[in-house]
Amino acid sequence: MAEVVLDKVTKVYPGEITAVRTMDLQIRDAEFIVLVGPSGCGKTTVLRMVAGLEEITDGTVRIGDRVVNDVPPKNRDIAMVFQNYALYPHMTVYKNMSFALKLRRLPKTEIEQRVRDVAEILGIGELLERKPKALSGGQRQRVAVGRAIVRQPKAFLFDEPLSNLDAKLRVEMRAELKSLHNRLKTTTIYVTHDQEEAMTLGERIVVMKDGQVQQVGTPLEVYGRPANLFVAGFVGSPPMNMLSGKVIRWDQGFYFDEGLAKILLPERLNDALRDHVGKDVIMGIRPEAMNLHAQGRFAGQKNILPLTVKVIEPLGEKMDLYCSSENHPQIIARVDAEAGLEPGQSIELHLDLSRVHIFEPGEPGRNLGLT
């Protein structure tokens, strides 16, 4: 095991295409960290530079105590699991898992012991004599993971390993990978575009966009205190609602004025808002931070949004309400399921002010509450 450190790492492809821009990241020994972001944000390029499959344009990558910029992939003591499993089709599961160990000329008895121990951990002991074509997608993924584990590397690199599995199997494999890491305690870098996968797997997550790190933190930190508009909109399902308006001073407080309603902002934001009175801002609030109330019941309150229901999506005990107003074409609220609501109905949503965020408009759209 070892820490992995990226120091001002940059990757520029021919044609001056910058895939990764001056990335600084320290991955602690035995940590499970997830790189997440939309397609093309540079997360897989980062993984491939750590693995040695991509040359680094600038900066340094260190694994353990040594800089590995010029070290061949086979000598970096890492193991990578790919999206497409990358199994040798003509070899049995046993031979796939033992192949790298044979190249290292380990004793036959040690190879067999390692393979059978790992196969037992992954529940594939009865599959050792089968070839990949006789395996299901989930079984192939377990073999790919097992092939990495038997090497006992300093770090595991996972490149979207669950994206080819169906939804149910993805959930099961997520739990297995988490359990496996808790058992092995090997430094792990995991790449995905699925923010739910990132939130459930990572001890910390790194949110990327356009080759740059937007925020690094625990899942709860990134979810509850997003650094900017991109992170706020990317992390969370349904995404955070973004309402355009202005900051005003009124009745000895700071308010968000969205045109139809004035929302009293929490006192914790006062210092950040003093220089933004009269300026355009974006108010962010998550769908689950809204409560449904009967029209008129909370007249005069200062954290109410009047809206019209467009679409109702039942989710069992909860339901998603897709609503609109004159100023906002879509606002989503996740509320307790209640009978009687219909599309076209007027409602009021009571906002949890402790979970309101105020962002600057434009790029990067920083969260004023974090300054």
NORVENPE-V838292 format. One record per pair of residues at least 12 apart in sequence whose C-alpha atoms are under 6 Angstrom apart, sorted by sequence separation. I is the first residue (numbers start at 1). J is the second residue. If there is no record, write none. Layout:
i | j
I | J
I | J
//
This chain:
i | j
10 | 22
205 | 217
245 | 257
310 | 322
321 | 333
9 | 22
204 | 217
245 | 258
310 | 323
320 | 333
8 | 22
9 | 23
204 | 218
309 | 323
320 | 334
8 | 23
203 | 218
308 | 323
319 | 334
8 | 24
308 | 324
319 | 335
7 | 24
307 | 324
318 | 335
6 | 24
307 | 325
318 | 336
319 | 337
6 | 25
318 | 337
5 | 25
199 | 219
317 | 337
5 | 26
52 | 73
20 | 42
51 | 73
4 | 27
19 | 42
3 | 27
3 | 28
3 | 29
2 | 29
248 | 277
247 | 277
248 | 278
155 | 186
157 | 188
160 | 191
247 | 278
155 | 187
156 | 188
157 | 189
158 | 190
159 | 191
160 | 192
246 | 278
311 | 343
155 | 188
157 | 190
246 | 279
310 | 343
94 | 128
246 | 280
309 | 343
310 | 344
93 | 128
245 | 280
246 | 281
309 | 344
93 | 129
114 | 150
245 | 281
308 | 344
309 | 345
92 | 129
93 | 130
308 | 345
92 | 130
93 | 131
244 | 282
264 | 302
308 | 346
92 | 131
243 | 282
263 | 302
307 | 346
91 | 131
195 | 235
243 | 283
263 | 303
307 | 347
242 | 283
306 | 347
242 | 284
306 | 348
89 | 132
241 | 284
305 | 348
241 | 285
305 | 349
11 | 56
240 | 285
241 | 286
287 | 332
304 | 349
11 | 57
240 | 286
287 | 333
288 | 334
304 | 350
10 | 57
287 | 334
303 | 350
10 | 58
303 | 351
9 | 58
9 | 59
97 | 147
8 | 59
9 | 60
7 | 59
295 | 347
7 | 60
295 | 348
6 | 61
293 | 348
5 | 61
85 | 141
5 | 62
292 | 349
4 | 62
291 | 349
4 | 63
85 | 144
290 | 349
291 | 350
290 | 350
3 | 64
290 | 351
2 | 64
289 | 352
79 | 148
285 | 356
284 | 356
284 | 357
283 | 357
78 | 153
283 | 358
77 | 153
78 | 154
80 | 156
83 | 159
282 | 358
77 | 154
78 | 155
79 | 156
80 | 157
81 | 158
82 | 159
83 | 160
282 | 359
78 | 156
80 | 158
83 | 161
281 | 359
82 | 161
281 | 360
281 | 361
241 | 331
272 | 368
269 | 369
229 | 365
228 | 365
228 | 366
227 | 366
228 | 367
227 | 367
2 | 154
1 | 154
30 | 185
34 | 189
38 | 193
30 | 186
31 | 187
32 | 188
33 | 189
34 | 190
35 | 191
36 | 192
37 | 193
30 | 187
34 | 191
36 | 193
29 | 187
34 | 198
34 | 202
41 | 209
33 | 202
41 | 210
42 | 211
32 | 202
33 | 203
35 | 205
37 | 207
41 | 211
32 | 203
33 | 204
34 | 205
35 | 206
36 | 207
37 | 208
33 | 205
1 | 186
21 | 211
20 | 211
21 | 212
19 | 211
//
